[in-house]
């Protein structure tokens, strides 16, 4: 059986969780419209894949203009943030245990 998941709203939504991993869809919202914060996940890496539109992935030491269908992995403990333009969709893959309890946020 083929299951289908989608998200056409704003911000971020985990659309599928299975055992130790989950997939989310990230779209334009105020939170992802500017480089005004950083976050780090203390227990797991996080992968980003640009599906459509344009996005910039930042760490505390570098930035990269994302290319479509390329996997960008942020290692655990690395401060990062993503900024996306309107009409942008990014797939996010992370450990299912990733939550606010094991994520630090710092506002710039």
Secondary structure in CASP SS format (residue, H / E / C, confidence):
PFRMAT SS
TARGET T0000
AUTHOR 0000-0000-0000
METHOD secondary structure of the structure
MODEL  1
X C 1.00
X C 1.00
X C 1.00
X C 1.00
X C 1.00
X C 1.00
X C 1.00
X C 1.00
X C 1.00
X C 1.00
X E 1.00
X E 1.00
X E 1.00
X E 1.00
X E 1.00
X E 1.00
X E 1.00
X E 1.00
X C 1.00
X C 1.00
X E 1.00
X E 1.00
X E 1.00
X E 1.00
X E 1.00
X E 1.00
X E 1.00
X C 1.00
X C 1.00
X H 1.00
X H 1.00
X H 1.00
X C 1.00
X C 1.00
X C 1.00
X C 1.00
X E 1.00
X E 1.00
X E 1.00
X E 1.00
X E 1.00
X C 1.00
X C 1.00
X C 1.00
X C 1.00
X E 1.00
X E 1.00
X E 1.00
X E 1.00
X E 1.00
X E 1.00
X E 1.00
X C 1.00
X C 1.00
X E 1.00
X E 1.00
X E 1.00
X E 1.00
X E 1.00
X C 1.00
X C 1.00
X C 1.00
X E 1.00
X E 1.00
X E 1.00
X C 1.00
X C 1.00
X E 1.00
X C 1.00
X C 1.00
X E 1.00
X E 1.00
X E 1.00
X E 1.00
X C 1.00
X C 1.00
X C 1.00
X C 1.00
X C 1.00
X E 1.00
X E 1.00
X E 1.00
X E 1.00
X E 1.00
X C 1.00
X C 1.00
X C 1.00
X C 1.00
X E 1.00
X E 1.00
X E 1.00
X E 1.00
X E 1.00
X E 1.00
X E 1.00
X C 1.00
X C 1.00
X C 1.00
X C 1.00
X H 1.00
X H 1.00
X H 1.00
X E 1.00
X E 1.00
X E 1.00
X E 1.00
X E 1.00
X C 1.00
END
